[in-house]
């Protein structure tokens, strides 16, 4: 019972040790198994999935595979069970002829995790080879028959040399070191044996007694000279040590043996080998720093310094090389990636050994950088502006905005839309629209410059990323004026012109004694257009007396071209043509009626005559004239009373200022234009004479007094001893010179829209 318990405890401890050993090996990324040689293909070697803690779905999803270090794939991973199985029949004598312990090494690559696990499989020997002899047949002659036969002969004895000496090698062991690059046919070493006998018994022949099949194919022994020559090229990596047993035999079958040891020294004849165990072909540009993109294995079949490998990577790229373990290297990201700067990388990894001269090799990793939506659309211009002629057709193309996105694919697909806004109380989208794909901006309605002269809006460009990035640009749309408005005459007002056979409804008065250049009237017109289309010019199109009046080209002032003559008709009709500067030009006409008269009585008589001519039968023309005369007289009286009151107030103020002390300085700094005499009053009346109108019929008739007719009754300049009246700041005539003419008003200065 005690013995059984002890045995059970030993088994448990052994099992525990085995489990701990397997766990330790798995933790350090190395597994060890053993399998006999000559096992059939598919034989079980070890449960890799269990030992590494891998689940079966992980084996399929993570792209796990076995890679042998040799030239032949001896092992494979069963995808359904996770077992390591043999992929070929394994012959230990063929793989490990010169070594006592035969170990094959392979690697388990987990591409999804960029991990490598080393696996060692020991190939154990089985007794699958029978002994063999070098000489399959040996024949010896002395008569040993049964019965034995005898014979007699006459013997003549001549004493000859007896084979009593065996061949003797000059050395018990021959040792030679040769480089692996020694030429084929070279003599590596010569063995020498001597025999003290003479004749046939002293002749020595050499042969190989114990040699492997590999060595017999590489080395040749000359049976006569004992020279060992090279039949095939040596390869240090295939075999670096050979042991031959050479036999020297004389003619009497006596022999001696010696051992020949050939050591092959390494030469740097193998360049480093770079194997890509696992690599990514695509990587996102927002990948964190230190991400592994490739796992490389680097080895050199040479030994010593010739097998020492140094690895490097190209400079100036966002990757670096890190040594993982043993001969494994990882290519990891060293800085942030930007697909918009570099979209593809060809990463070159170089390996150089320590030989002299050094041998090199390289491997290229092709890596494509995947796009991330990290760039907003950028417009081709900082701001856009366009000019659109008014009266455009609905749907007219205004301009095209264009934005580009440095990203790729869907992230670079740009769509356009209008930002929210309102124009004159209406949504902006009712005025213009933008095509989402092309960025073309269209006018949805016909624009009128006189109503809307400028349209300010924002266009947004948005990419197709998730989340989307966007940017805005300002668009300024200027409505260009077209000459679509004819000039509009403000004075004389519409309907004031005298038609054919109609009475005069508007009358301008001019004294017959007017000099050339005297102001008679002013035609005032405006144009709703702008710029050149609103520049107006005036010309006299028709006149009763063609040479009597002229019109200012830009001012519209009607002046006398010469002094009126007695033969000139009292009633003059003028047609003034007003044109703008558009292309084509638009125009309007204004008709003026001018009465040449010396006094109010003459004016009234002329007006009465005109009214009688224009009156229809039965219309009371005399009553109309009477009321017109009364209205003119009443307005004149009121105007004169106002002037007298104003003068009285100014005189009183001036008198008070005269009573102040002379050193008070009250009059210092008062402009000279404030001291106005009777000439100033006359100028005031002349300036404002055209603002007094008497209308007998508010719809048809209008009367204007000229400066000369209103001021004929005013006395001349007061005597020198009479002080001139002082007019205050509110007196409109204070700023006018005594002899100035009525001011002319330019439409371009006062009526420009």
Helices and strands as residue ranges (DSSP letters): H 2-27, E 30-36, E 44-47, H 48-52, H 56-61, E 64-68, E 75-77, E 83-86, H 92-95, E 102-110, E 115-124, E 168-169, E 173-179, E 187-190, E 193-194, G 199-202, E 205-210, H 213-218, E 219-221, E 227-230, E 241-249, E 255-265, E 273-279, E 282-284, E 292-299, G 304-307, E 309-313, E 319-323, E 328-333, E 344-353, E 360-370, E 378-379, E 383-389, E 397-400, E 403-404, G 409-412, E 414-418, E 422-423, E 426-427, G 428-430, E 432-434, E 440-443, E 454-463, E 470-480, E 488-491, E 508-510, E 519-522, E 524-526, G 531-534, E 536-543, E 549-551, E 557-560, E 571-580, E 587-596, H 600-614, H 621-658, G 662-664, G 672-674, H 678-688, G 689-691, E 693-694, E 703-704, H 707-710, H 747-750
